[in-house]
Amino acid sequence: MASVDVSQLSKQEHDELVCAYAALLLHDDGLEINGEKLAKVIKASGNEVEAYWPALFAKALKGQDIEGLLSNLASAPSVGGGAAGPAAETTAVAAPKKEVVEEKKKEEEADVDMGGLFGDDY
């Protein structure tokens, strides 16, 4: 999503992304993630979402280990966009773990552009 301009997102994708960022902001500040707080953060950012999104996100995240979810996302292998090729031999399946650690470090260091999601004031 970081390489797609926010203006190119559908309304649903935009609303989902805004709620996700709002939830991450609340979590980062150590605050409870609930529908009311999500709605306040979204409004403060200058965005509007369908009324059901904040409550939906709050319900989905209730009792979840956000740190664990983020860790799982960071360690998930990236998905290629190319067509599937012929099956590889079983001896070539395992990749060295050292490369995965280096890739994860590069991803953590990458500067993420939110495409002006919260305005150009920052």
N, C-alpha and C positions, 0 to 999 in steps of 0.2 A: 504494500500500500504506500510505502514511502516514496516510490517513484511515480505515483499517479497524482496528478493535480486534483485537489479537493473538488474543484468545479466540474470535474469529469465523473464524479461519483453519482450513483443514483441516490434518490432521497433516502431509501432504506440503508444503503451503505454508509451514507453520510451520518445518519442518525445513530447507527451502530458504532461507528468510529468515534463520534463525539462522546457517546456514553462510555465507551471503553476508556478513552482518555480521561474523562471525568472520574471514573472509578479508580484509575491508576493514580490520579492526583490525590484523591481522598486517602487511598491506601498509603501513599508515600508520606502523607502528613500524619499517619497513624490514627485517622478518624474512621468511625464506623461508616460503612457504605450502606446507605439506605436511599429510598426513592426521593425523599425530600432534599437531602444533601446533594444527590446527583443533579436534581433539577436546578438547585441554586448555582452549582458550579457551571452547569451548561448555560444558564441564563447569564451569568457573570462573564462567560467567554464570548457572549454576543451571538450564540447559536440558538436555534430552535429545533426541537425534535417533537415527534408525535408524543402525546401525553403518556402513552403506555410504556415507552422505552425505559425511563428511569426506574419504574417499579419492576419491570421485567429484569433489568440488569441487577437490581438490588436482590431480588428473589433468587436469581441464578447464582449470585456470588455469596449468598448467606451461608455461613459455616464453611466456606471453601478456604483452602490454604493458598492465598494469592501468591506468596513467595514460591511455593511448590509449583504452581501453575506457570509462573514466569520462568522458573528454572527448567521446567520441562520444555517450554517453548525455545529457550536459549540453547538447549542441548539437542533439539530435534534436527535431523538432517535436512538440508535445504532440498527443495523439490525442483528438479530440472524441468524445463519447458519443452525439451526436444521429444521427438517420437521415440518409441521403444525400439531397441535394436534386438538382435538375436540374443538368446540367453547365454550368459557367460558360464565358463566352466566353474565347477564348485571350488577349485583350488584358488580362483581369483576373487572369491567373494569377500573374504576378510580384509579389511583395511587397517593399517596401523593406527593405533589410538593417538599417537603423537600428533598426527595431522589434524585430527578432530579438535584437540585442545588448542592448536594454533589458530584454526579457523574461528573457534569460539572467541578467542581473545580479540581477533580482528573485528568481529561483529560487535563486541562490547565497546570497542574504541570508536566505531563508526559514528559519525555525526548524522543524526536523523533529521531530515527536513520534513516538517509537518505540512508543507504546502500552504502555509498561511491559514491554517485551520482556526487559530485563535487571533487572527488579525495580524497586521504588520507592526504593531506597537512594540514588540519585544525584540 
